[in-house]
Amino acid sequence: MTESNFYVFLSPEQALSVTWNTDNGVRVYVDDGYPWRERIRLSELGLGTHTISATVAGSAVVTATFTLASVSSSTSSSTSTSSSSSTSSSSSTSSSTSTSSSVPVDGVAVFPGESIQAAVDAYPVGTTFVIKAGVHRRQSVMPKDGDVFVGESGAVLSGEGVTEFAFGGKGAEGVTIRGLVIEKYASELQAGVVRNVSGSYDWLIEGNEIRFNQGIGVKSASGWRIVGNYIHHNEQLGLGGAGSNMVIDGNEIAFNNAEKTVNPFWGGGGAKWVHSTGLVVRNNYVHDNYGPGLWTDGYNVNTLYEGNVVVDNWHAGIKHEVSCDAVIRNNTVEGNGFGNDGWVAGAGILIANSPDVQVYGNTVRYNNDGVGGVHADRTLSDSPCPVVLKNLSVHDNVIAMNVGQTGVVTNTSDPVFSDQWNNRFDHNTYVLGSGDQYYRWAGATVTTDQWKAYGQDPHSTWK
């Protein structure tokens, strides 16, 4: 069976302390940073009935039973689930399925020592290639439209520090890459190991481990979906790209630029996108990158960040810079920004020279700064919007700080703090340390009372 998964959920308010157990001694769960859900790896299971359980708050054991049924190649996986609790705990469970393929894959087998590109050249568009277990050395592949590459468990593509890229587009559309380990490729800075070339649209990169490469792990283009990958220890960035309607969902992005090879002020860190429209970045676990965790930097329009857990990155956790409208909602952002002490640049969430941004529903805890807005003297040629800090709305967040500030800074004489520019904080909940100046406004570091006197957070709560 190929790598597929579905999720089991607990009600979040009941799941602050959860231990996920095993299925008959086999750990089939992927820890994605959310205590209230676990991803189930179907590839670890056989057909039939399985029972999984979670221990909530050290005592209540909640179980969920599901059946993995046999299926034909023309159908998707069939699972049925039920749940029960062994105690009277009010914890509840629900389950959902999200499987891309859970059937044995038929296709053209490519064994270690054989050329994947030769196989691609020999078969028509839309062929499925099964990359057999073992190390496939120094392979570079230019797919055809609709080609599918599925790795058996243990299939590794190794560039051995020599080969420039693993997969390159050359205009091919609708390509799928699934279930591979892709490592040790020698891409240049700003180039991807899996990359768009000459308009390669609508690729699916799913369930891979992409690690120990130079350059960028995956550099995407319009319509690409990057789903459920573990992308770590790449020299510059885990992810990058440009284009429209890209979806980045359910990945772990960690320890990129760990050797501090690339200046994090320029282009090193977890992920960075430019020139995007309709970018969606959701449900990712982003941690321990040397630079920003998630970063949109230049010409990004209609960006959505939601449901991400962003922890312990060297610069800002989520950074939206010289771009246009964005929604940043329902993320957990903690322990970021301790490598950047300037202004409020060590914020968990940082908005820089970008108008019309909504920041709400986030939990922003104990970063070097809280939620920050920056308006600097910057220009951007041919930008689809003015690169100014206007109409920033920060509301309904939980913001905990024991160092740094939340607020807005500028080095210009522009009316950043005026009613006309409409930068506002309200309906937030603050948990503050023992200091007394946790805010920045109008060129000064200010107390809570002074912050409120400027009209900020009139309906907010302090604990």
N, C-alpha and C positions, 0 to 999 in steps of 0.2 A: 504494500500500500504506500502511496506517496504521502508526503507530509501534509496533513490536514488538521483542522482543529475546530472546536467549538468552545463556547464559554459557559461556565456555571457562575451564577451570581448569587450573592447574599444581599439583602437590603443594606445599603451602606450605613444607615444610622444604627444598625444592630451589629456591625462588623468592625468595630474599632480594634479588636484584638482577636485575630483569627489564626489558627494553625491548620493548614491544609494537609490532609493525610494522604496515604497512598492507596492504590487499588491493588490489593493482594500483594503488597510489598513493592510494587512498581510505581515509581514517581512519574506520573503522566501530566503533571501540571507545570506550567511555565510561569514563574514569578515575574509579573509585569509591573510591579510597583503598586498595584491596587490591592489592599488587603481584602476587599469585598468581592473580588472575582479571581478566577484562575482559568487559564486557557488549557484545554485538554488536548493533548497530542494524540490524535487517533492512530498515528503510526505505531504507537507503543502498545496498542491494544489488538486483540483478536476479535473476530466476530462473536456476537452473543451479548449476554447481559453483564453489566458492570455496575458496581456500587462504589461511589466516592463519598467522602465525608470531610467535614470541617469541624474543628473544635472552636467554639466561639466563647470568648472571655474565660477560657480555661476550664469550662465545664460543659456547656451545652453542645451536644454533638448533633450536627445537622447532616442528613444523608440525602443523596440524590441517586436514583437508579435510572440507567438508560440502557437501551438495546442498540447495538451496532449491527445492522442487518446486512446480508449479502445483497449486492446490487449488480445490475448489468451496466455495460459501458454507456448505455443511452440514458441512464438516470443518475441523479445525484444521490448521495448517501442518505439513508433513511435512519433516523434515530428517534426513539421515543423515550421520554423522561418522566420520572415521577420523583417526588421528594417527600421526606418525612423527617421528624425530629424525635430523638430518643428522650427528650426532656420536655417540660412545659414551657421552655424558652419561647419568647415572642419572635426570635429570629426566623426569617423566612427565606426560602430559596426559590429561585426560578432558573430556568435554563433556556438557552437558545442555541441554534446550530448555525454555523457559517463555514461550510466546507467547500473548498474549491474542487477537490477531487479525492475520493476515497476508494477508488477502484484500482486494481492492477493496471499499469500502463502498458499498452501495446505500442510499439514503435520501432524505429531503427536503432539497434543496439550499437553503441560506440564503446569499445573497450580501451583501457589504458594502452598507450603505444600507438593507437590509431588516430588519424587526423579527423577532428570534428568538422573542420572546414571542408575536407574532401567529401565527407558524408553529406554535408549541406549542398555542395555543388552537384552531387550525383542525384539528388531527389528534388521533386517539385516543391513549389510553395506550399506552406501549410503542413509540412511533415513534422511528426513528433519524433524526437531523438531521445533515447534513453541513455544517459551517461552512466556507464556501469561503475560499480564500486572500484576504488583504487585512485591512484594519483595520475592525473592527466597533465603532462608537463608541457609548458610553453605553448599553450593553445591560444590562438586568437581567432575569433569567429565573427564573420559578417553574415548574419542570417538573411533569409528571404522572408517575404511577407507571410505572417501567420505561423511561422515556425515555432515549435514548442520544444524546450530543452528541460528535461526532468532528470534530476540526479537520483540514483539509488542511494540508500544510506551508505555513507562512506565514500561517496564520489567527491573528489577534490580536484579543482583546477588550480594549478600552481604555476605562476609566472617565473618562479625561481629567481626573482630579483632582476630579471633580464627582459622579459616580454612586456610590451607596453600596455596592452589592454586584453581583457577577456572577451567581451562582446562589444561590437561597434555597429552602429545602425546602417549606414550607407543607404538611407532612405527606406529601409524596411519598416513596415507597419504591423501592429498587432502581434508582436513577438512576446512569448512567455518564457521566463527563466525561473525555474522552481527547484528547490531542494538541493542546491549545490553549496559546497564550500569553495569560495573564490579567494585566493590568497597570494601574496608575495608578487604582485604585478608592479611594474616599474613605470607607472604613469607620471607624466610631468605635472608640476604644480598647475592647478586649475583644470586639469583633465581628469576624466573619470575612468575607472577600471571597467565599469559597465557604462557605456556612453551613447549619447545621441550623435549621429553623424548625418549631415545633409537631410534633415527633416525626417527623423525616425519617430513616428508618433504611436501613441496608444499601446505602449509596452506594459506588461505586468511582470514585476519583479517580486517574487513571493517565496517566503520561507527559506531564504538562503542565509548562510553565514559569510559575511564579506569582511575580511580581516587582514591586517599586516600588509597593506598595500601602500605604495607611494601615491601621492596625489589625492584624489577623491574617490570614495568607494563607489558611489553611483551618481552620475550626473544626468539628470532626467530632462525630458522635453514634453511638449504638449500631450495631454492625455495619458501620461504615464501614471501607473499606480504602483506604489512601493509599499508592500503589505507584509507585515509579520516577519521581517528579517532581523537578524542580529548583526549589526554593523559596528565594528569596533577596531581600535588600534590601527586606523589608517593615518597616514602621515600628515595630511592637511585637514580634510573634512570627512565625515561619514557620508554626507549627502550634499548635493548641490544641484543646480539646474536653472532653467529658464523656459517659459512657455505658458500655455493656458491650461486650466483645468487639471492640474497635477494633484494627485491625492497621495498623501504620506500617512499611513495608518498602521498603528499597532506594532511599530518597530522598537527595538532597543538600540539606541545610538549612544555609544559609550567609549571613553578612553581614546578619542580621536585627537590628533596633535599632541599625544601624550609625551612625546620626546621634545616638545616645544620647538619643533623645527620651523614652524611658520608663525609669524607675528600675529597674535590674535586680534590686534587692532586692524589688520589688513585682511586676513582671510583664513585664519585657522580656528577650529572649534568643532562643534557637533555637526551643524548643518547651516547652509547659507544659500538663499535663492535671490535671483535678480530678474528683472524684466518678466514678472509673472502676472497672470490675470486669473483670478478664481482659484488660487492655491488653497488647498485644504490640508492642514497639519493636525492630526487628531490621534488621541489614544496612544501616543508614543511615550516610552520611558527613556529619558535623555539625561545622562549623568556622567560626571567626571571627565568632561571634555575640556581641553586647554584652549579656552576662548568662550564665546557665547554658546549657549546650548542650542537655541533655535533662533535664526537670524534672517530677516528679510531686509536686504540692503540695496535699494535703488530700483525705482520703476515698478514696484509691486502694487497691484491694484486689486481691491476686493479680496483681501487675505482673511482666512479664518484659522485661528489657533484654538482648539478646544480639546478638553479632556486629557491633556498631556501631564505627565509627572516629570518635572524638570528639577534636577537636584545636583548640587555640588559642582557646577560648572565654573570655570575660572573667571569669566566675565558674566554679563547679564544672562539671566535664565532665558527669557524671551525678549528679543530686541527687534523692533520694527523701525527702520531708519530710512530717511529720504525716500519715502514711499507714500502711497495714498491710503485710502480708506481701509480699515481693518476692524475685525471683531476678535477680541482675545477674551475667551470666556471659559469658566469651569476648569481651569488648570490648577494644579498644585505645584508651587514653585518655592523651593527651599534651599538655603545654604549656598546661593550663587553670588558671584560678583566680587569675591574677596581678592581678586587680582586687578581690580580697577577702582581706585579711590577718588577719581576726579568727579566733581560735581555730584550728580546722583547716578553716575554711570555704573555703579555696582548694584543697580536695582534688580530685584527679581523680575520685574517687567519694566522695560525701558522703551519709551516712544521718543524718537529723535527726528525733528523736522518732518513730521508727517501729520497731515490734517485728517479730521473725521475718523478718529479711532475710538472705539468703545472697549472699555476694559471692565468686565463685570463677572461676578460669580466665582472669582478666583480665591484660592487660599495662598497667601504670599507670606511665608514665614522665615524670619531670621536670615535674611539675605544681608549683604553689605549695605544696601539701601532697600527701601520698600518698593513703591511704584513711582517711577520718575518720568518727567517730561523734559526734553531738552530742545531749546530753539537756539541754534547757532547761526552764524553768518555763512550760509552755504547756498550754492546755486547748483542746479542740475539741468543741463541742456536737454531740451525736448521732453521734459518731464510731463506726464499726463495730468499733473496737478501741481499747484504751488507747493514747494517744499518748506512749509511753515508749520508751526505747532498751533493749530487752531481746532476748536471743537473737540478737544480731548475730554472724554467723559469717563471718569473712574468712579464706579458706583457698585454697591452691593458686594463688596469684597471683604474678606477677612485679612487684615494686614497686621502681622506681628513683627515688632522691631525691638532690638535692644542696642543696636548701633545704627548709624546712618540716618537718612531722612527719606520722607515721601514728599513729593512736590515738583515744582517747575523751576528751571534755571535758564538763563539766557546770557549771552555776551553781546547783545545788540540793544539798540534803542527802540526796536519794534514794540508795539503795544501788546506784548504777550500776556500781560496780567489784566488786560482791560475786559470789560463786559463784551465788547465787540468780538474779541478773539475767543471768548467763551470756553476757556479751559476750566473744568469744574470737577470737584470731588464731592461725593455725597452718598449717604446711606451706606457707608462703610462701617465695619466693626474693627476697632483698633485694640491691640494688646501691646502695651508699651513697657519698656524697661524702666530703670530708675533715673534716667536722664530727664531733661526738661525741654530739649530743643530737637524734636524729631521731624521738623517740617522745613521746607525751603519755599520761599515765595518773595517776590519783589526784591531780589538781590540779597536776601538775608536768610540766616538760619533762625527759625522762630519757634516759640512755644505753642502749645495747643491752643491757648487762649488767643494768642496773636493770629494764629492760623484761622481760627473761627472768626475773628474780627475782620479778616479779609473776605469773609463770605464763604469760606470753604467748609465743607462737611456740616452744613446746618442741621441735618437730620441723622447724623452718625452717632455711633455708640463707642464709648471708651471703657475698657475693662482693666 
